[in-house]
Amino acid sequence: MKKIVFATNNAHKLQEVSEILEDKIQIMNLKDIHCEEEIPETSDTIEGNAYQKANYIYEHYHVDCFADDTGLEVEALNGAPGVYSARYAGPQHNSKDNIRKLLTDMQDIENRNAQFRTAIVLILDGKMHLFEGTIKGTIIRSERGSGGFGYDSVFVPDGFEKTFAELGEEIKNKISHRAIATKKLVKFLLHE
């Protein structure tokens, strides 16, 4: 079985990607390679952050790896919070504060269209590969559901009436932006 490092410390992301992979590829995390340092994420694009994280691991640990970055892009906010989704309300990376700020910023806005976009950068044998996934939906006016993480409780994907937080992991892991990008990654890895 192919082993690959997922350059993240986010336990939610790690679990989500592991479930999507369904034991096709063995995922190692940063602790498995004894990476304790904070990996820089200073790019002004989602793709740039994913590349920066993957490249850092490849250069410092010399292992095949992938990294992702995800942003919530709201049409009426000109694509914000976008690359700043995790720290929209400030550097504390607090999901509740981020949601509160988003709902406040959108309080009087009728256009609720948004999309989640994930970019995954894979570095395999020194070569970089990019995989993207997008899911469109709407931002509701108040939180619903207790599952998921991040903005899941205020995002209803197109074709559904429930938020990601209400749909549950099994459905979310089949339709989400991260699922779409991860499936592209898996297809590539299994045919490499």
CORNORVEN-V903237 format. One record per helix or strand of 2 or more residues. SS is the DSSP state (hx for helix, st for strand). FROM is the first residue (numbers start at 1). TO is the last residue. If there is no record, write none. Layout:
BEGIN
ss = (SS/SS)
from = (FROM/FROM)
to = (TO/TO)
END
This chain:
BEGIN
ss = (st/hx/st/hx/hx/st/hx/st/hx/hx/st/st/hx/st/hx/hx/hx)
from = (3/11/26/31/46/65/75/81/85/95/113/127/152/155/164/169/177)
to = (6/21/28/33/61/74/77/82/87/105/124/139/154/157/167/175/191)
END
